[in-house]
Amino acid sequence: MRILMVSMNSIHFQRWTNQLIDGEHEVFWFDIKDGAQVPSLSWVKAFQGWKQKFPNLKGRHFLKNKLPKVYKALENDTAKAFESVLLDVQPDVVHSFVLYISCTPILNVMKKYHALKWVYSSWGSDLYHFKELPEYRKDIEMVLPRLNYLFTDCKRDVQLAKDLGFKGEVLGTFPGGGGYDFSVSDKYIQTPVLERKIILVKGYQGRSGRAIEVLQALEYITVELSHYKIVVFGADVEVQSYIASSKKLQELHLSVYSKSKFLSHEVILELMGKALIYIGNSNSDGMPNTLLEAISMGAFPIQSNPGGATAEVITHNKNGLLIQDCENIEEIKIHILRVLAQTDVIEEAFKINQNHVKGVFERETVKQNVLLAYNLVLKQNK
């Protein structure tokens, strides 16, 4: 089967696509953001360099910032460029990743070629957050009825897509970047788990992150945290500013890694393998990849639960704790204190996650199920 992927470049897109590297399908990629070449996808036929009408034009940065309308006029139309690629590749199926980035710009072309099958992968807040914004909801409700197949990263979004107009076939719910290679990461799992002394906090704020609320909860319990090291990773600028201004947080043994200071995936996994507790907090997300990684590395998860997505992998009071109100500092504080006071909860969660939850997200397991899904599309298209 000839599959034309439509996506911007991201680590999740790379990992998902590489599940097909040794398969029977021919894979093509229309880079909808026209970014740089991606070495890990060198086996894929990529369509890049399509965007600029005058690729050697000088002063492009000045035009983009000072004369955006002029700059836009110097770019080729996305839909026309995609249609040209479509006619060149003659795919059996088009697979778009993220609706407003990779579906909306090509909708009119896909309507024109209405017999061509279209797959959509919903990630993160793609539906859950953007359905609340009128300009995006309009796009969502136009795109979903045209789609034939759906992948999601959480079961919540299956019903949500149907409620918003999707009438096609659901191919499955899988992590956005495919599964995880535990043969690489397991070496970082520190045991016994109760000897771990790191509390790991995801430092996202911005549109959906709520790391500052976690930090505010920590400020109330600095005495109880005196024997632990707090590590904040992926910290946004506003999170760094909050930490710098907080006298209470300065009392803690605290390390901060900014979002701009890139930590390799391997380093993050190593931190998770040393973490007693992992805390992720946001007001909108799908199934957080960092949560799945933390679970796999044996950290006790305390995670927000927007729309019930996280409850698909965490049973509250069993293998983790769910934050029901991401802005409720008292709730977050109580969760942290409870885990620190009841070590048996940590040990039991470690056993459940290592023996029963983790295996569902193993890379080869996910890969085989994803390949079966693509093969179903192939079978139905014959």
N, C-alpha and C positions, 0 to 999 in steps of 0.2 A: 504494500500500500504506500502511496506517495502522500506524505504528511507535510503540509506547509504550516509551520509554526509562526505565529504572529505575537511578538513580545518585545519589550525592552529587555536589555541585558540585566540579569541579577543572578546572584549565587543560587537562588532557588530555581530559577529557570534553567541554569546550567545543570544542576543536579537532576532535575526532572528529565530533561532532554537526554542526558547521558544514560538514563535507564534503557534507551533504545539503541545504544551504540553497537551492540552485536546482534541486533534483531534482524528480522526479515524486511523491515520497512525502510524506505528511502525518506530521509528527513531533510527538509529545507527550512530556512529561517528568514523571514522578512523582519529585519531589525527596525521596529517602528520608530525608535528614537535615533536610529542611524548613528550608533556609538562606535567605539573602537573595536578592533578585532578581538576575538576571545579564544585564546589558545586551547582551552579545554573543550571547545566546540569545533576544533579544526576539521573534524570528520563530517561536519554538517555543511551543506552548501548554503552559505549566508549571502543575503542580499543587503549590502551596505554601500555607502557612498552615493546614495540616490537623492539625498535631500537638497543639496545646494546646486542652484542653477549655475553659479560661478564659483567652483570650489577653490580657485586660487585667488579670489578677491581679497585684497588687503583692507584692513580697517573693519573687519567683521565684528570684532568685539565692541568697537565704538558704536557701530550702527545698531547692534543688538540692545545696547544700554540707552543710547540717546535718541535713536530713531527706530523704534520697534516696528512701526508700520512699514517703513522702507525695508527693514531687514526681512520682515515676513514676506514681502513681495519678491524677495530674492530666493525664496525657498520653493521647491517643487511641491505640488499638491499631494498629500499623503495618499488619498484615495486613488488618484490616477497612477501613482507609482506602484501601489499595491496591485491594482488591476493589471498593470504591465507584467508584474512578477507572476500573478495568477495565470495569465495567458501563456507565459513562458514555461512555468512548472507543470501546469495541467494536473493539479493535485486531486487525489481522491477525497481528501478531507482537509479542512482548514481548522487549526487549533489555536484559539486566542487565549492569552493569559492576562487577566485583569480587565474588567469590562470597560471602564472609562478610558483606559490607555490603549487597549488593543482590539476592542469590539466597536465602540462608537465611531472611530474615524473611518472604518471600512464597512459600516452597515449598509450604505447605499450600494456598494459593489456587491456585497453578499445577497442583497435583495435582487439585484440584477441577475445574478447567477443562482437563482432560487433552488435549483436542483442539487447544488453542491452542498455536501454535509458540513456542518459547522459545530465544532466542539469548543466549549468555554470552560476554563478553570477559574473558579472563584477563590480568591485568597484573602485572608485577613478581614479587613473592614470593607471589602469591595462592595458588598450588598448591605451589610448591617449598618454601617455608618452613612453611606452615600444615599440610601433610600430616604433619609431625613432631609436631604437638601433638594429643593424643588428642581433646580436645573439638572442635577444628576439623576434624580428619580425619573424625570422625563426620558432621559437616555436609556435608563434601565428598562423601563416599560416598553420602549421601542425595540430594544435589542433582544430581550429574552424570548419573545414569541418566535423570532426567526431562528433561534438556536435549535440544533437537533440533539445535542448531547451535553452532559454536564459532569464535571469533576468538582468536588468541593474539598476544603480542608477540615470542615466540621459538618456534622449532621444537621445542625441548626440551619445552615444555609440551603439545604435541600428543600425544606418546607418553605423557607423564605423566598427562594427562587420561584417555586410553584405559585406562591401567593402573589408574586409580582408579574406573573405571566408566562413562565416557562412551561412548555407542554411536551418537551422531548423526553429522552431517556437518561436516567441517572447512571453514570458509569462507575461511581464509587466515591468514597470519602477517604482521602489519603493525605499525609503531610505534603505541604505545598512544594517541597523540594525532593519528594520521594523519601525513602527510608534512610536509616542510619547504619553506618558500618561499625558495628560494635567491636569487631576484631581490631580496629584502630584505637577506639576510645576506652575500651575496658581496662587497659593498663593504667589508666589514671584514677580508677576508683579506689579511694582510700578506705580501708577497713582496719579495725572495727569502726563503724560509722559514728559511734558516740565519742570517738577521739577527735573528730573534726571540730575545728574552732572558727570556721569562717561563716558569716552570714552574708550571702551574695544578693545584691539588689540590682535589678535592671534599671538603668538610670534615664529611661525615656520620659519626657514630658511633652512639650509640643501640643499637637492636635489632640492626641488620645492618651498619651502616657500620663501616669499619675504617680511618678516617683517621689515628688515632693511630699505628698501625703504619707508615704512610707517613712521618709526622713523625719517628718513631724511626729510620727508615732515613736520612732526611735529616740527622739529627744526626751520623751516622757520616761524612758526606762534605761537611762544611761548607767545607773548603778547595776542593774541586772545584766547589762551587756559588758561589764568591765573585763570579763575573762574571754571575750570574743573579739575577733577582728571583723570589721564591717568593710566589705568591698563593693563599691558601686562601679558598674561597668556600663559603657555606652552612654555616659552622662551628657545630657544636653547642656548648653551654655547656661540656661536658667537654673538647672539643677546644680551646676558647679557654683554659680553665684550664691544660691541659697546655702550651700554647705559652707562657703567661705564666710558668710555673714552670721552663721549660727554658733554662738558660744557653747551651747550644749553639745553640738556635734563635735566640736574641737576636743571635748573630753574623752571621746571615743578613740579607739585604735582603728583609724579609718583610712582607707586607700580609695582614690578616685581615678578611674580611667575614662577620659573624655571620649565622646563619639568621634571626634576628629582625630584622636590618636588611635589608629586602627589596631585592634587586637586580633590576631589570627584566630581562626576557628579552633585550632588545636589548643591555643592558650586558654580560650574560654572554656573548652571542655575540661582542661586540667583544673581550672578554678572550680568548676562544678563538681569535679571528682573529689575536691577537698572541702566542699561546702557542707555544713550541717543543715542549713536552711537556704532555700532559694525563694526570693520574693519578686513577683512580677505583678504590676498593677496598672490597669488601663481602663478607660471607659468604653473602648470599642476594639474588638479584635476578632479573629477567627480562632483557629487552634494555634496558639503561639509556639513557634518552633523552639524557642529557648526554653519553654516549659517542658516540652517533650525531651529535650536534651538534658535538662536538669533532672527529670525523673529517671532517665536512663543512667545518669551518672551517680544516682543514689542520694541526691540532695532532697531534703524534705520540702515539698512545694507548698507555698502559700500564694495563691493566684486569684486574681479577679475573675469574674464569671459573667462577662457581658452576654446577655441573651441566652445564657445556659450553655455556651459552647464548652467551657472548661470542665463542666460537670460530666462531659462525655468521657473524660479520662480520670478525673478525680472524684472519688466518693468521699464526701465531707466527713471528717473524723476517722477515716479509714487509711487512705494512702496519701492524704494531704488535707489542706484546709482551703475553703473557698471564701474569697472576699466578696460579699454580696453587694456592698456599697463601696465603690472604689474611692469615695471621698470621705468616708467615715474613719477618721483617725483612731477613734476609740476602738472600733472593731478590729482594725489592723493591729493595734497595740495588744489587745486581748489575745489575738491569735498567736502573736510572737511569744508572749509570756507563757501561754499554755504549752507550747511546744518545748520551751526551755525548761519548764517545770515537770513535764511528763515524758521522760526519756523513753518509756516503753512505747509511746506513740511513734517516736522516730524509728525505733527498731522494727516495729510491725509494718510501718509504711515502707521501709527499705525492703523488707522481704516481699511484700505484695508487689511493689513496683519492679523489683528485679526478676521475680519469678512469674508474674502474670501479666503485667501491663507492658513492660518493655518490649517483649518479643513481637508484639503486634506491629511495631514500627521498625523492625529489622529490615535493612535495605533489600536483601534478596527476596524476603517475603513480600514486601510492598512492590518490588519490581515485577515479580511474577503476576501479581494481581493487576498491575497497571497494563502489562503486556496482554493479559487476557481481555482487558477492557478494549484495548485498541483492536485486538483480533475480532472482538464482537462487532465493532464498527466495520471492519473489513468484510466480515461474513454478511452483514446486512446490506452492504453496498454492492455485492456481487449479483 
